[in-house]
């Protein structure tokens, strides 16, 4: 008798993945250390308060046990402060994990792409093979010669009795350029980024860490530079992003744009762009004599005109500026609209939620120039 095969579904009780006490606390710790700009003592103080309220630990594994594990695993180390006293700080290993965590949070649903995957339609001496072949021309790189196709041609053209390979037998595989992108990310660190009871700097910081990790790991041929702007503008290293904080600053957008263009002028990549995350109006410029002109009341015509001039200058240099305005005041939209028109760039009026996804989409779809 033929054995009958039964088909159907088998259901079993769902069992959540086991998470160790350390991993459970570490996920919370990563958020806290980002919010406290790398201040370990403050982050642990918050963690202890959360433990009291939500019973995160028990007698078998305490916060002190967690701190010891952080030391053993190389996530924290002893540091010396400017006043000579010692304390506890995070290590480079933790800085890297914070960037990876930000990337997973913001871009976690994205599929891994090939390195430097900004393609153009122009065929030539590029670095991505297309699978199409053509005859060899003087000046073609030896590395682009298809050995298999060339040997096959030699056999067809010259016979198999005596092997002979001539220039007429050589075949080159066509390739496409991968357009490399140089990006400068500008982050507003003026005091307004923490005013009105809303923490705007932490989401901006997370976006910066995620974008930096995305570009350095998935698009290693691209470049990213990060600068901050308050009364002045200065460049910061990727490793310093977790420690980023706001100051008692006005908003010198002009200085930020000038530094961004200076950084991009040094890049050899054909494609260049500026991303600017800000929540306020330009309120400060530095004069030629080194003094500062500041005005926080409304839109100062003298200041905003200099911003428009910088936007137009970037346009002449073929550098599009994408502005992410995380505030929606009508007069700010008026400024951003004119600024965007002067540069022929783009602007997004967005809250903090979804900021990272918007920046990634713009990074992926930004206009690419053909390499000639």
Short mmCIF file of the C-alpha atoms (twelve columns), coordinates in Angstrom:
data_MODEL
# 
_entry.id   MODEL 
# 
loop_
_atom_site.group_PDB 
_atom_site.id 
_atom_site.type_symbol 
_atom_site.label_atom_id 
_atom_site.label_alt_id 
_atom_site.label_comp_id 
_atom_site.label_asym_id 
_atom_site.label_seq_id 
_atom_site.Cartn_x 
_atom_site.Cartn_y 
_atom_site.Cartn_z 
_atom_site.pdbx_PDB_model_num 
ATOM 1   C CA . UNK A 1   0.000  0.000  0.000   1 
ATOM 2   C CA . UNK A 2   1.355  3.413  -0.951  1 
ATOM 3   C CA . UNK A 3   2.195  5.459  2.109   1 
ATOM 4   C CA . UNK A 4   0.028  8.551  2.406   1 
ATOM 5   C CA . UNK A 5   1.861  11.827 2.953   1 
ATOM 6   C CA . UNK A 6   0.052  14.331 5.105   1 
ATOM 7   C CA . UNK A 7   0.520  17.991 4.337   1 
ATOM 8   C CA . UNK A 8   -0.176 20.908 6.609   1 
ATOM 9   C CA . UNK A 9   1.273  23.370 9.074   1 
ATOM 10  C CA . UNK A 10  2.841  22.716 12.417  1 
ATOM 11  C CA . UNK A 11  2.473  25.392 15.031  1 
ATOM 12  C CA . UNK A 12  4.453  25.686 18.217  1 
ATOM 13  C CA . UNK A 13  4.497  28.164 21.030  1 
ATOM 14  C CA . UNK A 14  6.546  31.284 20.253  1 
ATOM 15  C CA . UNK A 15  9.739  31.533 22.247  1 
ATOM 16  C CA . UNK A 16  11.478 34.877 22.398  1 
ATOM 17  C CA . UNK A 17  15.180 34.920 21.704  1 
ATOM 18  C CA . UNK A 18  17.226 34.747 24.856  1 
ATOM 19  C CA . UNK A 19  18.962 38.026 25.626  1 
ATOM 20  C CA . UNK A 20  21.729 38.046 28.188  1 
ATOM 21  C CA . UNK A 21  21.556 40.552 31.060  1 
ATOM 22  C CA . UNK A 22  24.606 42.314 29.648  1 
ATOM 23  C CA . UNK A 23  23.135 42.677 26.134  1 
ATOM 24  C CA . UNK A 24  19.841 44.000 27.512  1 
ATOM 25  C CA . UNK A 25  21.643 46.707 29.478  1 
ATOM 26  C CA . UNK A 26  24.138 47.391 26.695  1 
ATOM 27  C CA . UNK A 27  21.366 48.335 24.253  1 
ATOM 28  C CA . UNK A 28  20.093 50.910 26.755  1 
ATOM 29  C CA . UNK A 29  23.623 52.074 27.562  1 
ATOM 30  C CA . UNK A 30  24.327 52.823 23.883  1 
ATOM 31  C CA . UNK A 31  21.315 55.136 23.748  1 
ATOM 32  C CA . UNK A 32  22.238 56.865 26.999  1 
ATOM 33  C CA . UNK A 33  25.893 57.406 26.107  1 
ATOM 34  C CA . UNK A 34  24.776 59.008 22.822  1 
ATOM 35  C CA . UNK A 35  22.317 61.316 24.609  1 
ATOM 36  C CA . UNK A 36  24.958 62.338 27.166  1 
ATOM 37  C CA . UNK A 37  27.557 63.058 24.464  1 
ATOM 38  C CA . UNK A 38  29.933 60.392 25.747  1 
ATOM 39  C CA . UNK A 39  29.654 61.303 29.447  1 
ATOM 40  C CA . UNK A 40  29.986 57.873 31.079  1 
ATOM 41  C CA . UNK A 41  29.150 58.959 34.631  1 
ATOM 42  C CA . UNK A 42  25.960 60.701 33.539  1 
ATOM 43  C CA . UNK A 43  24.919 57.742 31.380  1 
ATOM 44  C CA . UNK A 44  25.403 55.293 34.272  1 
ATOM 45  C CA . UNK A 45  23.501 57.618 36.609  1 
ATOM 46  C CA . UNK A 46  20.562 57.547 34.200  1 
ATOM 47  C CA . UNK A 47  20.875 53.781 33.882  1 
ATOM 48  C CA . UNK A 48  20.669 53.386 37.660  1 
ATOM 49  C CA . UNK A 49  17.526 55.525 37.759  1 
ATOM 50  C CA . UNK A 50  15.949 53.416 35.018  1 
ATOM 51  C CA . UNK A 51  16.912 50.288 36.929  1 
ATOM 52  C CA . UNK A 52  15.077 51.522 40.018  1 
ATOM 53  C CA . UNK A 53  11.957 52.361 38.010  1 
ATOM 54  C CA . UNK A 54  11.840 49.388 35.625  1 
ATOM 55  C CA . UNK A 55  13.729 46.658 37.537  1 
ATOM 56  C CA . UNK A 56  16.286 46.058 34.796  1 
ATOM 57  C CA . UNK A 57  18.572 43.984 37.026  1 
ATOM 58  C CA . UNK A 58  18.322 41.572 39.941  1 
ATOM 59  C CA . UNK A 59  20.615 40.205 42.655  1 
ATOM 60  C CA . UNK A 60  22.274 37.884 40.120  1 
ATOM 61  C CA . UNK A 61  23.391 40.701 37.806  1 
ATOM 62  C CA . UNK A 62  23.674 44.309 38.981  1 
ATOM 63  C CA . UNK A 63  24.681 47.601 37.388  1 
ATOM 64  C CA . UNK A 64  28.093 47.206 39.010  1 
ATOM 65  C CA . UNK A 65  28.431 43.800 37.333  1 
ATOM 66  C CA . UNK A 66  27.534 45.458 34.045  1 
ATOM 67  C CA . UNK A 67  30.251 48.100 34.520  1 
ATOM 68  C CA . UNK A 68  32.808 45.380 35.212  1 
ATOM 69  C CA . UNK A 69  31.774 43.585 32.020  1 
ATOM 70  C CA . UNK A 70  32.134 46.833 30.073  1 
ATOM 71  C CA . UNK A 71  35.732 47.019 31.299  1 
ATOM 72  C CA . UNK A 72  36.476 43.366 30.541  1 
ATOM 73  C CA . UNK A 73  35.027 43.606 27.037  1 
ATOM 74  C CA . UNK A 74  37.010 46.752 26.230  1 
ATOM 75  C CA . UNK A 75  34.103 49.200 25.964  1 
ATOM 76  C CA . UNK A 76  35.304 51.639 28.632  1 
ATOM 77  C CA . UNK A 77  38.676 52.767 29.927  1 
ATOM 78  C CA . UNK A 78  40.236 55.127 32.432  1 
ATOM 79  C CA . UNK A 79  40.720 58.654 31.103  1 
ATOM 80  C CA . UNK A 80  42.437 61.729 32.485  1 
ATOM 81  C CA . UNK A 81  40.669 65.065 32.454  1 
ATOM 82  C CA . UNK A 82  42.120 68.500 31.818  1 
ATOM 83  C CA . UNK A 83  42.249 69.238 35.543  1 
ATOM 84  C CA . UNK A 84  44.430 66.168 36.157  1 
ATOM 85  C CA . UNK A 85  41.713 64.040 37.714  1 
ATOM 86  C CA . UNK A 86  40.828 60.619 36.346  1 
ATOM 87  C CA . UNK A 87  37.508 59.224 35.213  1 
ATOM 88  C CA . UNK A 88  35.909 56.689 32.922  1 
ATOM 89  C CA . UNK A 89  35.398 57.118 29.186  1 
ATOM 90  C CA . UNK A 90  34.358 55.033 26.216  1 
ATOM 91  C CA . UNK A 91  36.887 53.419 23.885  1 
ATOM 92  C CA . UNK A 92  37.301 53.469 20.107  1 
ATOM 93  C CA . UNK A 93  35.557 50.084 20.081  1 
ATOM 94  C CA . UNK A 94  32.460 51.679 21.618  1 
ATOM 95  C CA . UNK A 95  32.612 54.638 19.230  1 
ATOM 96  C CA . UNK A 96  32.552 52.195 16.306  1 
ATOM 97  C CA . UNK A 97  29.655 50.221 17.795  1 
ATOM 98  C CA . UNK A 98  27.658 53.430 18.286  1 
ATOM 99  C CA . UNK A 99  28.059 54.217 14.574  1 
ATOM 100 C CA . UNK A 100 27.040 50.683 13.625  1 
ATOM 101 C CA . UNK A 101 24.032 50.872 15.944  1 
ATOM 102 C CA . UNK A 102 22.950 54.188 14.429  1 
ATOM 103 C CA . UNK A 103 23.287 52.687 10.964  1 
ATOM 104 C CA . UNK A 104 21.142 49.694 11.942  1 
ATOM 105 C CA . UNK A 105 18.485 51.905 13.517  1 
ATOM 106 C CA . UNK A 106 18.184 54.312 10.614  1 
ATOM 107 C CA . UNK A 107 19.105 52.244 7.571   1 
ATOM 108 C CA . UNK A 108 18.462 48.748 8.912   1 
ATOM 109 C CA . UNK A 109 15.927 47.898 6.249   1 
ATOM 110 C CA . UNK A 110 18.329 48.643 3.390   1 
ATOM 111 C CA . UNK A 111 20.027 45.894 1.455   1 
ATOM 112 C CA . UNK A 112 23.804 45.908 1.300   1 
ATOM 113 C CA . UNK A 113 25.011 47.403 -1.939  1 
ATOM 114 C CA . UNK A 114 28.244 46.949 -3.817  1 
ATOM 115 C CA . UNK A 115 31.047 49.340 -3.010  1 
ATOM 116 C CA . UNK A 116 30.958 52.728 -4.703  1 
ATOM 117 C CA . UNK A 117 27.727 51.884 -6.446  1 
ATOM 118 C CA . UNK A 118 26.983 55.255 -8.073  1 
ATOM 119 C CA . UNK A 119 26.726 54.223 -11.693 1 
ATOM 120 C CA . UNK A 120 26.724 56.315 -14.854 1 
ATOM 121 C CA . UNK A 121 25.674 55.270 -18.323 1 
ATOM 122 C CA . UNK A 122 28.990 56.267 -19.873 1 
ATOM 123 C CA . UNK A 123 31.074 53.314 -21.085 1 
ATOM 124 C CA . UNK A 124 34.832 53.536 -21.260 1 
ATOM 125 C CA . UNK A 125 37.883 52.929 -19.118 1 
ATOM 126 C CA . UNK A 126 35.934 52.535 -15.901 1 
ATOM 127 C CA . UNK A 127 36.056 50.042 -13.073 1 
ATOM 128 C CA . UNK A 128 32.889 47.956 -13.465 1 
ATOM 129 C CA . UNK A 129 32.705 45.272 -16.164 1 
ATOM 130 C CA . UNK A 130 29.571 45.248 -18.332 1 
ATOM 131 C CA . UNK A 131 29.913 41.828 -20.024 1 
ATOM 132 C CA . UNK A 132 30.183 43.457 -23.463 1 
ATOM 133 C CA . UNK A 133 33.292 43.167 -25.634 1 
ATOM 134 C CA . UNK A 134 35.015 45.220 -28.329 1 
ATOM 135 C CA . UNK A 135 38.245 45.153 -30.309 1 
ATOM 136 C CA . UNK A 136 41.415 46.354 -28.627 1 
ATOM 137 C CA . UNK A 137 42.490 49.952 -29.335 1 
ATOM 138 C CA . UNK A 138 45.880 51.449 -28.691 1 
ATOM 139 C CA . UNK A 139 45.900 52.933 -25.177 1 
ATOM 140 C CA . UNK A 140 43.496 50.421 -23.616 1 
ATOM 141 C CA . UNK A 141 44.705 49.165 -20.259 1 
ATOM 142 C CA . UNK A 142 46.168 45.639 -20.170 1 
ATOM 143 C CA . UNK A 143 43.976 44.849 -17.162 1 
ATOM 144 C CA . UNK A 144 40.857 45.281 -19.340 1 
ATOM 145 C CA . UNK A 145 41.903 42.683 -21.937 1 
ATOM 146 C CA . UNK A 146 39.752 39.562 -21.838 1 
ATOM 147 C CA . UNK A 147 42.256 36.692 -21.983 1 
ATOM 148 C CA . UNK A 148 39.650 34.037 -22.752 1 
ATOM 149 C CA . UNK A 149 38.085 35.916 -25.663 1 
ATOM 150 C CA . UNK A 150 41.485 36.950 -27.023 1 
ATOM 151 C CA . UNK A 151 42.807 33.361 -27.031 1 
ATOM 152 C CA . UNK A 152 39.640 32.179 -28.737 1 
ATOM 153 C CA . UNK A 153 40.132 34.819 -31.432 1 
ATOM 154 C CA . UNK A 154 43.761 33.734 -31.902 1 
ATOM 155 C CA . UNK A 155 42.691 30.121 -32.497 1 
ATOM 156 C CA . UNK A 156 39.997 31.158 -34.967 1 
ATOM 157 C CA . UNK A 157 42.142 33.648 -36.856 1 
ATOM 158 C CA . UNK A 158 45.500 31.836 -36.834 1 
ATOM 159 C CA . UNK A 159 44.676 28.150 -36.484 1 
ATOM 160 C CA . UNK A 160 45.636 25.711 -33.744 1 
ATOM 161 C CA . UNK A 161 48.738 24.058 -35.210 1 
ATOM 162 C CA . UNK A 162 51.071 26.875 -34.175 1 
ATOM 163 C CA . UNK A 163 49.862 29.246 -31.501 1 
ATOM 164 C CA . UNK A 164 50.035 32.905 -32.501 1 
ATOM 165 C CA . UNK A 165 48.484 35.905 -30.731 1 
ATOM 166 C CA . UNK A 166 48.462 39.272 -32.515 1 
ATOM 167 C CA . UNK A 167 47.121 42.707 -31.668 1 
ATOM 168 C CA . UNK A 168 44.179 42.058 -34.000 1 
ATOM 169 C CA . UNK A 169 43.142 39.118 -31.819 1 
ATOM 170 C CA . UNK A 170 42.898 41.129 -28.594 1 
ATOM 171 C CA . UNK A 171 39.478 41.797 -27.129 1 
ATOM 172 C CA . UNK A 172 38.651 44.302 -24.381 1 
ATOM 173 C CA . UNK A 173 35.695 44.016 -22.027 1 
ATOM 174 C CA . UNK A 174 33.693 47.229 -21.828 1 
ATOM 175 C CA . UNK A 175 33.322 48.869 -18.457 1 
ATOM 176 C CA . UNK A 176 31.277 51.583 -16.839 1 
ATOM 177 C CA . UNK A 177 32.446 54.259 -14.527 1 
ATOM 178 C CA . UNK A 178 31.386 54.247 -10.920 1 
ATOM 179 C CA . UNK A 179 30.999 57.922 -10.162 1 
ATOM 180 C CA . UNK A 180 32.596 58.733 -6.832  1 
ATOM 181 C CA . UNK A 181 30.826 61.135 -4.506  1 
ATOM 182 C CA . UNK A 182 32.348 63.577 -2.047  1 
ATOM 183 C CA . UNK A 183 29.942 64.726 0.647   1 
ATOM 184 C CA . UNK A 184 30.191 67.343 3.369   1 
ATOM 185 C CA . UNK A 185 27.648 67.077 6.164   1 
ATOM 186 C CA . UNK A 186 27.034 70.336 8.040   1 
ATOM 187 C CA . UNK A 187 25.451 70.136 11.506  1 
ATOM 188 C CA . UNK A 188 24.017 73.135 13.313  1 
ATOM 189 C CA . UNK A 189 25.193 73.185 16.963  1 
ATOM 190 C CA . UNK A 190 23.651 76.516 17.929  1 
ATOM 191 C CA . UNK A 191 21.791 76.778 21.223  1 
ATOM 192 C CA . UNK A 192 18.397 76.443 19.542  1 
ATOM 193 C CA . UNK A 193 19.120 72.759 18.897  1 
ATOM 194 C CA . UNK A 194 18.168 72.053 22.540  1 
ATOM 195 C CA . UNK A 195 15.701 74.852 23.195  1 
ATOM 196 C CA . UNK A 196 11.949 74.556 23.773  1 
ATOM 197 C CA . UNK A 197 12.262 71.201 25.533  1 
ATOM 198 C CA . UNK A 198 13.197 69.324 22.342  1 
ATOM 199 C CA . UNK A 199 16.514 67.546 21.902  1 
ATOM 200 C CA . UNK A 200 17.367 68.040 18.244  1 
ATOM 201 C CA . UNK A 201 21.100 67.459 18.438  1 
ATOM 202 C CA . UNK A 202 20.922 63.763 19.383  1 
ATOM 203 C CA . UNK A 203 18.898 62.724 16.292  1 
ATOM 204 C CA . UNK A 204 21.187 64.857 14.114  1 
ATOM 205 C CA . UNK A 205 24.209 63.199 15.718  1 
ATOM 206 C CA . UNK A 206 22.759 59.743 15.088  1 
ATOM 207 C CA . UNK A 207 22.137 60.597 11.457  1 
ATOM 208 C CA . UNK A 208 25.741 61.776 11.113  1 
ATOM 209 C CA . UNK A 209 27.088 58.572 12.674  1 
ATOM 210 C CA . UNK A 210 24.858 56.425 10.467  1 
ATOM 211 C CA . UNK A 211 25.738 58.279 7.266   1 
ATOM 212 C CA . UNK A 212 29.450 58.144 8.093   1 
ATOM 213 C CA . UNK A 213 29.257 54.416 8.770   1 
ATOM 214 C CA . UNK A 214 27.196 53.844 5.607   1 
ATOM 215 C CA . UNK A 215 29.654 55.637 3.342   1 
ATOM 216 C CA . UNK A 216 32.856 54.273 4.885   1 
ATOM 217 C CA . UNK A 217 31.648 50.651 4.877   1 
ATOM 218 C CA . UNK A 218 29.417 50.400 1.797   1 
ATOM 219 C CA . UNK A 219 30.848 53.105 -0.457  1 
ATOM 220 C CA . UNK A 220 34.553 53.177 0.434   1 
ATOM 221 C CA . UNK A 221 35.460 55.044 -2.758  1 
ATOM 222 C CA . UNK A 222 33.237 57.933 -1.688  1 
ATOM 223 C CA . UNK A 223 34.346 60.490 0.892   1 
ATOM 224 C CA . UNK A 224 32.532 62.184 3.752   1 
ATOM 225 C CA . UNK A 225 33.643 65.159 5.824   1 
ATOM 226 C CA . UNK A 226 31.666 66.444 8.781   1 
ATOM 227 C CA . UNK A 227 31.665 69.976 10.095  1 
ATOM 228 C CA . UNK A 228 29.716 71.801 12.763  1 
ATOM 229 C CA . UNK A 229 28.736 75.437 12.801  1 
ATOM 230 C CA . UNK A 230 27.832 77.810 15.616  1 
ATOM 231 C CA . UNK A 231 29.499 81.225 15.885  1 
ATOM 232 C CA . UNK A 232 32.226 79.718 13.683  1 
ATOM 233 C CA . UNK A 233 32.590 76.462 11.746  1 
ATOM 234 C CA . UNK A 234 35.105 73.688 12.198  1 
ATOM 235 C CA . UNK A 235 35.646 70.155 10.977  1 
ATOM 236 C CA . UNK A 236 35.303 67.186 13.323  1 
ATOM 237 C CA . UNK A 237 36.543 63.625 12.968  1 
ATOM 238 C CA . UNK A 238 34.069 60.772 12.556  1 
ATOM 239 C CA . UNK A 239 35.332 59.210 15.780  1 
ATOM 240 C CA . UNK A 240 34.343 62.360 17.693  1 
ATOM 241 C CA . UNK A 241 30.664 62.270 16.682  1 
ATOM 242 C CA . UNK A 242 29.418 60.579 19.903  1 
ATOM 243 C CA . UNK A 243 30.802 63.514 21.898  1 
ATOM 244 C CA . UNK A 244 29.119 66.187 19.807  1 
ATOM 245 C CA . UNK A 245 27.185 68.747 21.827  1 
ATOM 246 C CA . UNK A 246 25.611 72.163 21.361  1 
ATOM 247 C CA . UNK A 247 27.044 75.378 22.750  1 
ATOM 248 C CA . UNK A 248 25.876 78.885 23.596  1 
ATOM 249 C CA . UNK A 249 26.242 79.758 19.940  1 
ATOM 250 C CA . UNK A 250 24.481 81.767 17.289  1 
ATOM 251 C CA . UNK A 251 24.153 80.314 13.775  1 
ATOM 252 C CA . UNK A 252 26.947 81.255 11.376  1 
ATOM 253 C CA . UNK A 253 25.688 79.445 8.276   1 
ATOM 254 C CA . UNK A 254 28.049 81.465 6.069   1 
ATOM 255 C CA . UNK A 255 31.133 80.130 7.873   1 
ATOM 256 C CA . UNK A 256 29.810 76.582 7.540   1 
ATOM 257 C CA . UNK A 257 29.254 76.934 3.810   1 
ATOM 258 C CA . UNK A 258 32.663 78.520 3.250   1 
ATOM 259 C CA . UNK A 259 34.414 75.684 5.077   1 
ATOM 260 C CA . UNK A 260 32.326 73.058 3.241   1 
ATOM 261 C CA . UNK A 261 33.329 74.471 -0.135  1 
ATOM 262 C CA . UNK A 262 36.976 74.690 0.924   1 
ATOM 263 C CA . UNK A 263 36.901 71.008 1.861   1 
ATOM 264 C CA . UNK A 264 35.261 70.012 -1.418  1 
ATOM 265 C CA . UNK A 265 37.680 72.036 -3.539  1 
ATOM 266 C CA . UNK A 266 40.416 69.653 -2.387  1 
ATOM 267 C CA . UNK A 267 38.536 66.574 -3.531  1 
ATOM 268 C CA . UNK A 268 39.290 65.009 -6.903  1 
ATOM 269 C CA . UNK A 269 35.890 63.375 -7.220  1 
ATOM 270 C CA . UNK A 270 33.716 64.748 -9.991  1 
ATOM 271 C CA . UNK A 271 30.519 64.652 -7.938  1 
ATOM 272 C CA . UNK A 272 30.296 66.821 -4.839  1 
ATOM 273 C CA . UNK A 273 27.450 67.755 -2.537  1 
ATOM 274 C CA . UNK A 274 26.644 69.461 0.749   1 
ATOM 275 C CA . UNK A 275 24.035 68.261 3.249   1 
ATOM 276 C CA . UNK A 276 23.019 70.812 5.887   1 
ATOM 277 C CA . UNK A 277 21.010 69.935 9.003   1 
ATOM 278 C CA . UNK A 278 19.724 73.023 10.798  1 
ATOM 279 C CA . UNK A 279 16.777 74.202 12.842  1 
ATOM 280 C CA . UNK A 280 17.230 77.952 12.792  1 
ATOM 281 C CA . UNK A 281 17.870 81.071 10.863  1 
ATOM 282 C CA . UNK A 282 21.356 82.444 10.160  1 
ATOM 283 C CA . UNK A 283 22.083 84.898 12.951  1 
ATOM 284 C CA . UNK A 284 25.821 85.513 12.814  1 
ATOM 285 C CA . UNK A 285 28.643 86.363 10.410  1 
ATOM 286 C CA . UNK A 286 32.288 87.050 11.005  1 
ATOM 287 C CA . UNK A 287 33.565 90.336 9.633   1 
ATOM 288 C CA . UNK A 288 36.898 90.833 7.892   1 
ATOM 289 C CA . UNK A 289 38.383 92.456 11.003  1 
ATOM 290 C CA . UNK A 290 37.642 89.312 13.047  1 
ATOM 291 C CA . UNK A 291 34.659 90.709 14.928  1 
ATOM 292 C CA . UNK A 292 31.202 89.119 14.829  1 
ATOM 293 C CA . UNK A 293 27.969 90.669 13.684  1 
ATOM 294 C CA . UNK A 294 25.039 88.974 15.420  1 
ATOM 295 C CA . UNK A 295 21.296 89.472 15.292  1 
ATOM 296 C CA . UNK A 296 18.800 86.923 16.617  1 
ATOM 297 C CA . UNK A 297 15.722 88.999 15.835  1 
ATOM 298 C CA . UNK A 298 14.026 87.772 12.678  1 
ATOM 299 C CA . UNK A 299 15.840 87.455 9.380   1 
ATOM 300 C CA . UNK A 300 18.637 89.997 9.204   1 
ATOM 301 C CA . UNK A 301 18.974 91.110 5.585   1 
ATOM 302 C CA . UNK A 302 22.732 91.679 5.889   1 
ATOM 303 C CA . UNK A 303 23.280 88.110 7.140   1 
ATOM 304 C CA . UNK A 304 20.901 86.262 4.830   1 
ATOM 305 C CA . UNK A 305 22.233 88.044 1.740   1 
ATOM 306 C CA . UNK A 306 25.656 86.622 2.501   1 
ATOM 307 C CA . UNK A 307 24.055 83.170 2.792   1 
ATOM 308 C CA . UNK A 308 22.441 83.581 -0.617  1 
ATOM 309 C CA . UNK A 309 25.813 84.647 -2.042  1 
ATOM 310 C CA . UNK A 310 27.439 81.483 -0.682  1 
ATOM 311 C CA . UNK A 311 24.630 79.385 -2.165  1 
ATOM 312 C CA . UNK A 312 25.204 80.994 -5.559  1 
ATOM 313 C CA . UNK A 313 28.966 80.447 -5.233  1 
ATOM 314 C CA . UNK A 314 28.389 76.735 -4.565  1 
ATOM 315 C CA . UNK A 315 26.213 76.592 -7.668  1 
ATOM 316 C CA . UNK A 316 29.072 78.030 -9.770  1 
ATOM 317 C CA . UNK A 317 31.273 75.261 -8.398  1 
ATOM 318 C CA . UNK A 318 28.596 72.688 -9.349  1 
ATOM 319 C CA . UNK A 319 28.033 71.767 -5.699  1 
ATOM 320 C CA . UNK A 320 24.354 71.192 -4.886  1 
ATOM 321 C CA . UNK A 321 23.230 71.924 -1.334  1 
ATOM 322 C CA . UNK A 322 20.450 69.913 0.257   1 
ATOM 323 C CA . UNK A 323 18.975 71.614 3.314   1 
ATOM 324 C CA . UNK A 324 17.180 69.585 5.978   1 
ATOM 325 C CA . UNK A 325 15.249 72.162 7.985   1 
ATOM 326 C CA . UNK A 326 14.015 70.527 11.189  1 
ATOM 327 C CA . UNK A 327 11.771 73.440 12.060  1 
ATOM 328 C CA . UNK A 328 8.707  74.682 10.207  1 
ATOM 329 C CA . UNK A 329 8.372  78.390 11.006  1 
ATOM 330 C CA . UNK A 330 6.981  80.220 7.949   1 
ATOM 331 C CA . UNK A 331 9.754  82.835 7.899   1 
ATOM 332 C CA . UNK A 332 12.376 80.054 7.936   1 
ATOM 333 C CA . UNK A 333 10.717 78.423 4.964   1 
ATOM 334 C CA . UNK A 334 10.900 81.758 3.177   1 
ATOM 335 C CA . UNK A 335 14.662 81.894 3.786   1 
ATOM 336 C CA . UNK A 336 15.233 78.262 2.768   1 
ATOM 337 C CA . UNK A 337 13.195 78.717 -0.424  1 
ATOM 338 C CA . UNK A 338 15.349 81.652 -1.552  1 
ATOM 339 C CA . UNK A 339 18.528 79.894 -0.474  1 
ATOM 340 C CA . UNK A 340 17.575 76.770 -2.447  1 
ATOM 341 C CA . UNK A 341 16.664 78.839 -5.494  1 
ATOM 342 C CA . UNK A 342 20.082 80.564 -5.409  1 
ATOM 343 C CA . UNK A 343 21.855 77.216 -5.341  1 
ATOM 344 C CA . UNK A 344 19.404 75.209 -7.484  1 
ATOM 345 C CA . UNK A 345 19.616 72.563 -4.780  1 
ATOM 346 C CA . UNK A 346 16.945 70.896 -2.690  1 
ATOM 347 C CA . UNK A 347 15.237 71.441 0.623   1 
ATOM 348 C CA . UNK A 348 13.261 69.220 2.962   1 
ATOM 349 C CA . UNK A 349 11.111 70.529 5.780   1 
ATOM 350 C CA . UNK A 350 11.095 67.674 8.202   1 
ATOM 351 C CA . UNK A 351 10.675 66.828 11.816  1 
ATOM 352 C CA . UNK A 352 13.215 64.686 13.586  1 
ATOM 353 C CA . UNK A 353 11.415 61.463 12.758  1 
ATOM 354 C CA . UNK A 354 12.477 60.074 9.399   1 
ATOM 355 C CA . UNK A 355 15.382 62.502 9.028   1 
ATOM 356 C CA . UNK A 356 17.882 59.702 8.478   1 
ATOM 357 C CA . UNK A 357 15.812 57.942 5.840   1 
ATOM 358 C CA . UNK A 358 15.363 61.203 3.934   1 
ATOM 359 C CA . UNK A 359 19.094 61.910 3.952   1 
ATOM 360 C CA . UNK A 360 19.869 58.410 2.705   1 
ATOM 361 C CA . UNK A 361 17.321 58.637 -0.112  1 
ATOM 362 C CA . UNK A 362 18.764 61.961 -1.208  1 
ATOM 363 C CA . UNK A 363 22.283 60.569 -1.024  1 
ATOM 364 C CA . UNK A 364 21.288 57.647 -3.249  1 
ATOM 365 C CA . UNK A 365 19.255 59.608 -5.787  1 
ATOM 366 C CA . UNK A 366 21.234 62.845 -5.964  1 
ATOM 367 C CA . UNK A 367 22.130 63.935 -9.437  1 
ATOM 368 C CA . UNK A 368 25.116 62.115 -10.892 1 
ATOM 369 C CA . UNK A 369 27.252 63.645 -13.599 1 
ATOM 370 C CA . UNK A 370 28.614 61.631 -16.504 1 
ATOM 371 C CA . UNK A 371 32.349 61.293 -16.480 1 
ATOM 372 C CA . UNK A 372 33.738 62.275 -19.844 1 
# 
